[in-house]
Amino acid sequence: MHETIDSMFKRIDSCTDALTQVLEAAQLGGRLSASISVRAPWGLRFGHVERLAGFHVVSRGACWLLCEGDDTPVRLEPGDLVLLPHGTAHVLCDDPASEPIDLHAYAANIAPGQTLALPDGSGPECALLCGSYSLSLDGRYPLLHGLPRLIHLRAEQIAEGALAATVRMLEAEAARGAPGSSLVIDRLVDLLFVHALRTWLAIQADGASESWFGALADPVVGPALQAVHADPTFNWTVETLARVVGLSRAPFARRFRSAVGEPPLSYITRWRMAVAAGFLEQGERAARVAGRVGYDDEFAFAKAFKRVRGISPGEHRRRYAGASVGA
């Protein structure tokens, strides 16, 4: 008897899923903002920035985090990671009583690769990695729906697995500064965002996370989202989506809205307009884009696009692609 070994070739780079598409539509761009080392007493204020999400990793030492509008400080220990999906203003400090400086104003003119001395003392040291993610200029971000202002992952919760490995590689790359580090760091910061959300979702109690990210893991809503993203041109209705997941219309609609934050048809329209925006930014004409997102009538497409995105398809195309296509 000869054992049969099946040979195979599978492209994994072409497996585009709903999360990948939403990340691309949101134009999530990761970059390492700073590697910080300070000694007590110290305090750093990070102001709210529109369309920017951020994170901090405590490499050494410990500190406190105070979110704007919340009087309860959060203690961060070595190895902890915090993610601020909505760019909430906050302060990091050695002690809640320490007077913080405005980090943006203090370091506004520092160039990439340069080092800046921060006001600190001679007490215990704290080392941090701080990163940020830029989001697209317009539109809503389904990825952020339902996420809290602050996600705090303790060291013991990320001690193993992909997130821990990503953090270790990021710390090593930031310290090494080898050729190509800028590109590697950008990719690692993007990976950290996805792995942090996956880890946070995995430790939530059942039903505790009513978020878009959590909806992907829902046995009913997840397949419906994947179906919409796999074929946004299909004439989806609440009934056809409900049939995809084997549920009747009304229960499906309620469950979808609870998980995603809006009714199924509203989500479908908004996602089609996000896809359309990408085509327009590449210089495609509105008449062609309309058909590529499931509209037979260019006028109906233009009306829907303006309602969702706030500007006409032509204006959007000129704003983003005019320079490259000569429009």
C-alpha positions as CSV (number, residue, x, y, z in Angstrom):
1,M,0.0,0.0,0.0
2,H,1.4,3.3,-1.0
3,E,0.3,6.4,0.9
4,T,-1.2,9.1,-1.3
5,I,0.0,12.6,-0.7
6,D,-2.2,15.3,-2.3
7,S,-0.2,18.2,-3.7
8,M,-1.7,21.7,-3.7
9,F,-1.1,25.3,-4.4
10,K,-3.2,27.8,-2.6
11,R,-3.0,31.6,-2.9
12,I,-3.5,33.1,0.5
13,D,-2.8,36.7,-0.5
14,S,-6.0,36.8,-2.6
15,C,-8.4,35.7,0.2
16,T,-10.1,39.1,0.8
17,D,-12.6,39.0,3.7
18,A,-14.9,41.6,5.2
19,L,-12.4,42.8,7.8
20,T,-9.7,43.3,5.2
21,Q,-12.0,45.3,3.0
22,V,-13.2,47.5,5.8
23,L,-9.6,48.2,6.9
24,E,-8.7,49.2,3.4
25,A,-11.8,51.3,3.0
26,A,-11.1,53.1,6.2
27,Q,-7.5,53.7,4.9
28,L,-6.1,52.5,8.2
29,G,-2.5,53.5,8.3
30,G,-0.2,52.5,11.1
31,R,2.9,54.4,12.1
32,L,5.0,54.3,15.2
33,S,4.7,57.8,16.8
34,A,7.3,57.5,19.5
35,S,9.6,55.4,21.7
36,I,9.5,57.1,25.1
37,S,11.6,56.7,28.2
38,V,11.1,58.9,31.2
39,R,11.8,59.0,34.9
40,A,9.4,60.1,37.6
41,P,8.0,62.6,38.1
42,W,6.5,63.0,34.6
43,G,3.2,63.4,32.8
44,L,2.3,63.5,29.1
45,R,-1.0,64.8,27.7
46,F,-2.2,63.3,24.4
47,G,-5.0,65.5,22.9
48,H,-8.0,64.3,21.0
49,V,-7.3,64.1,17.2
50,E,-10.1,63.5,14.7
51,R,-9.7,60.4,12.6
52,L,-6.9,59.0,14.7
53,A,-6.8,55.9,16.8
54,G,-3.9,55.2,19.1
55,F,-2.2,52.7,21.4
56,H,0.5,52.4,24.1
57,V,2.6,49.5,25.2
58,V,4.4,49.6,28.5
59,S,7.8,48.1,27.9
60,R,9.3,48.7,31.3
61,G,8.1,50.2,34.5
62,A,4.6,51.2,35.3
63,C,2.4,54.3,34.9
64,W,-1.2,55.7,35.1
65,L,-3.6,56.5,32.3
66,L,-6.4,59.1,32.8
67,C,-9.0,59.4,30.0
68,E,-10.6,62.8,29.4
69,G,-14.0,62.9,31.2
70,D,-13.2,60.0,33.5
71,D,-11.9,60.7,37.0
72,T,-10.8,57.1,37.6
73,P,-7.2,56.5,36.7
74,V,-6.1,53.2,35.1
75,R,-2.9,51.5,36.4
76,L,-0.7,50.2,33.6
77,E,1.9,47.5,34.5
78,P,4.9,46.2,32.5
79,G,3.7,44.4,29.4
80,D,0.2,46.0,29.4
81,L,-1.3,47.4,26.2
82,V,-4.0,50.0,25.8
83,L,-5.9,50.8,22.6
84,L,-7.9,54.1,22.1
85,P,-10.0,53.4,19.0
86,H,-11.7,56.8,19.0
87,G,-8.6,59.0,19.6
88,T,-9.8,59.9,23.1
89,A,-7.7,62.6,24.8
90,H,-5.8,61.2,27.7
91,V,-2.8,61.6,30.1
92,L,0.0,59.2,30.8
93,C,1.9,59.9,34.0
94,D,3.9,58.3,36.9
95,D,1.3,59.6,39.4
96,P,-2.2,61.1,38.8
97,A,-1.0,64.2,40.8
98,S,1.9,64.9,38.4
99,E,1.6,67.9,36.1
100,P,1.5,66.8,32.5
101,I,3.0,68.6,29.5
102,D,1.2,68.7,26.1
103,L,3.2,66.2,24.1
104,H,2.0,67.4,20.7
105,A,3.0,71.0,21.4
106,Y,6.3,70.0,23.0
107,A,7.4,67.6,20.2
108,A,5.6,69.3,17.2
109,N,8.8,70.1,15.3
110,I,10.8,66.9,15.9
111,A,11.7,65.1,12.6
112,P,11.5,61.3,12.1
113,G,14.5,59.6,13.7
114,Q,15.4,62.6,15.9
115,T,15.5,62.3,19.7
116,L,14.0,64.9,22.1
117,A,14.7,65.2,25.8
118,L,11.5,65.3,27.9
119,P,11.1,67.0,31.3
120,D,11.3,64.3,33.9
121,G,13.0,63.5,37.2
122,S,15.4,61.0,38.7
123,G,12.8,58.5,40.0
124,P,11.8,55.1,38.6
125,E,11.9,54.7,34.8
126,C,9.0,54.0,32.5
127,A,9.5,53.0,28.8
128,L,6.6,53.1,26.3
129,L,5.9,52.5,22.7
130,C,3.2,54.8,21.4
131,G,1.5,54.4,18.0
132,S,-1.3,55.8,16.0
133,Y,-3.6,54.9,13.1
134,S,-4.9,57.4,10.6
135,L,-8.4,56.9,9.2
136,S,-9.9,58.2,5.9
137,L,-11.1,61.8,5.6
138,D,-14.8,61.0,5.3
139,G,-17.5,58.4,5.9
140,R,-18.3,56.4,9.0
141,Y,-16.1,53.5,10.1
142,P,-18.1,50.3,10.8
143,L,-14.9,48.8,12.4
144,L,-15.2,51.3,15.3
145,H,-18.9,50.7,16.0
146,G,-19.4,49.6,19.6
147,L,-15.8,49.7,20.6
148,P,-15.2,51.4,24.0
149,R,-13.1,54.5,24.4
150,L,-10.3,52.5,26.1
151,I,-9.3,48.8,25.6
152,H,-6.9,47.7,28.3
153,L,-5.2,44.4,27.8
154,R,-3.1,43.2,30.7
155,A,0.2,41.5,30.3
156,E,-1.1,38.2,31.4
157,Q,-3.9,38.4,28.8
158,I,-1.4,38.8,26.0
159,A,1.5,36.7,27.3
160,E,1.2,34.2,24.5
161,G,0.0,34.2,20.9
162,A,0.1,36.5,17.9
163,L,-0.3,39.7,19.8
164,A,2.6,39.0,22.2
165,A,4.8,38.1,19.2
166,T,3.8,41.3,17.4
167,V,4.6,43.4,20.4
168,R,8.0,41.7,20.8
169,M,8.9,42.2,17.2
170,L,7.8,45.9,17.3
171,E,9.9,46.5,20.4
172,A,12.9,44.9,18.8
173,E,12.5,46.7,15.5
174,A,12.1,50.1,17.2
175,A,15.2,49.5,19.3
176,R,17.3,48.2,16.4
177,G,16.7,50.9,13.7
178,A,18.0,48.7,10.9
179,P,17.5,49.5,7.2
180,G,13.9,49.1,6.3
181,S,12.7,49.6,9.9
182,S,10.2,52.3,8.8
183,L,8.3,49.8,6.6
184,V,8.5,46.9,9.0
185,I,7.3,49.1,11.9
186,D,4.3,50.3,9.9
187,R,3.3,46.8,9.1
188,L,3.8,45.6,12.7
189,V,1.7,48.5,14.0
190,D,-1.2,47.5,11.6
191,L,-0.9,43.9,12.8
192,L,-1.0,45.0,16.4
193,F,-4.3,46.8,15.9
194,V,-5.9,43.7,14.4
195,H,-4.4,41.3,17.0
196,A,-5.4,43.6,19.9
197,L,-9.0,43.7,18.8
198,R,-9.0,39.9,18.3
199,T,-7.6,39.4,21.8
200,W,-10.1,41.8,23.4
201,L,-13.0,40.1,21.6
202,A,-11.9,36.7,22.7
203,I,-11.9,37.6,26.4
204,Q,-15.3,39.3,26.4
205,A,-18.2,37.5,28.0
206,D,-21.0,36.3,25.7
207,G,-23.1,39.3,24.5
208,A,-20.8,41.8,26.2
209,S,-19.4,43.1,22.9
210,E,-22.0,44.6,20.6
211,S,-19.4,45.8,18.0
212,W,-18.9,45.5,14.3
213,F,-15.8,43.5,15.0
214,G,-17.7,41.2,17.3
215,A,-20.5,40.9,14.7
216,L,-18.0,39.1,12.4
217,A,-17.8,36.3,15.0
218,D,-21.6,36.1,15.4
219,P,-22.9,32.8,13.9
220,V,-25.8,34.7,12.3
221,V,-24.6,38.2,11.5
222,G,-21.0,37.2,10.6
223,P,-22.0,35.1,7.5
224,A,-24.4,37.8,6.4
225,L,-21.6,40.4,6.5
226,Q,-19.3,38.2,4.6
227,A,-22.0,37.6,2.0
228,V,-22.5,41.3,1.5
229,H,-18.8,42.0,1.3
230,A,-18.2,39.1,-1.1
231,D,-20.8,40.4,-3.6
232,P,-21.9,44.0,-3.0
233,T,-23.5,44.2,-6.4
234,F,-26.0,41.6,-5.7
235,N,-29.6,42.8,-5.1
236,W,-29.6,42.1,-1.4
237,T,-32.8,42.3,0.6
238,V,-33.4,41.6,4.2
239,E,-35.2,38.4,3.1
240,T,-32.3,37.1,0.9
241,L,-29.8,37.8,3.7
242,A,-32.0,36.1,6.2
243,R,-32.2,33.0,3.9
244,V,-28.4,33.0,3.7
245,V,-28.1,32.4,7.4
246,G,-31.2,30.3,7.8
247,L,-33.3,32.7,9.9
248,S,-36.6,34.4,9.3
249,R,-36.7,38.1,8.3
250,A,-37.7,39.9,11.6
251,P,-35.4,38.0,14.0
252,F,-32.5,38.4,11.6
253,A,-33.1,42.2,11.1
254,R,-33.2,42.7,14.9
255,R,-30.1,40.7,15.5
256,F,-28.2,42.5,12.6
257,R,-29.1,45.9,13.9
258,S,-28.1,45.1,17.4
259,A,-24.7,43.8,16.4
260,V,-23.8,46.2,13.6
261,G,-25.6,49.4,14.8
262,E,-27.9,49.9,11.8
263,P,-30.4,48.0,9.7
264,P,-29.2,45.6,7.0
265,L,-30.2,47.7,4.0
266,S,-28.6,50.9,5.4
267,Y,-25.4,48.9,6.0
268,I,-25.5,47.5,2.5
269,T,-25.9,51.0,0.9
270,R,-23.2,52.5,3.0
271,W,-20.8,49.7,2.2
272,R,-21.6,50.1,-1.5
273,M,-20.8,53.8,-1.3
274,A,-17.5,53.0,0.4
275,V,-16.6,50.6,-2.4
276,A,-17.7,53.2,-4.9
277,A,-15.5,55.9,-3.2
278,G,-12.5,53.7,-3.7
279,F,-13.2,53.3,-7.5
280,L,-13.7,57.1,-7.8
281,E,-10.4,57.8,-6.0
282,Q,-8.8,55.7,-8.7
283,G,-10.2,58.0,-11.4
284,E,-13.1,56.0,-12.6
285,R,-16.2,57.8,-13.9
286,A,-19.4,57.8,-12.0
287,A,-21.4,56.0,-14.8
288,R,-19.0,53.0,-14.7
289,V,-18.8,53.0,-10.9
290,A,-22.6,52.9,-10.6
291,G,-22.7,49.5,-12.3
292,R,-19.7,48.2,-10.3
293,V,-21.6,48.6,-7.1
294,G,-25.0,47.3,-8.2
295,Y,-26.8,50.4,-9.7
296,D,-28.3,50.3,-13.1
297,D,-29.3,54.0,-12.9
298,E,-26.4,56.5,-12.6
299,F,-28.8,59.2,-11.1
300,A,-30.0,56.8,-8.4
301,F,-26.3,56.0,-7.6
302,A,-25.3,59.7,-7.4
303,K,-28.3,60.5,-5.1
304,A,-27.4,57.6,-2.8
305,F,-23.7,58.5,-2.8
306,K,-24.4,62.1,-1.8
307,R,-26.8,61.1,0.9
308,V,-24.2,58.7,2.5
309,R,-20.9,60.5,1.8
310,G,-22.1,64.2,1.8
311,I,-20.7,65.1,-1.7
312,S,-21.5,64.1,-5.2
313,P,-19.5,61.3,-7.0
314,G,-17.9,63.8,-9.3
315,E,-16.8,66.0,-6.4
316,H,-15.3,63.0,-4.6
317,R,-13.5,61.9,-7.7
318,R,-12.0,65.4,-8.3
319,R,-11.0,65.7,-4.6
320,Y,-9.1,62.5,-4.4
321,A,-8.1,61.6,-8.0
322,G,-8.1,64.9,-9.9
323,A,-4.3,65.4,-9.7
324,S,-3.5,62.0,-11.1
325,V,-6.2,61.8,-13.8
326,G,-6.2,65.4,-14.9
327,A,-9.8,65.9,-14.0
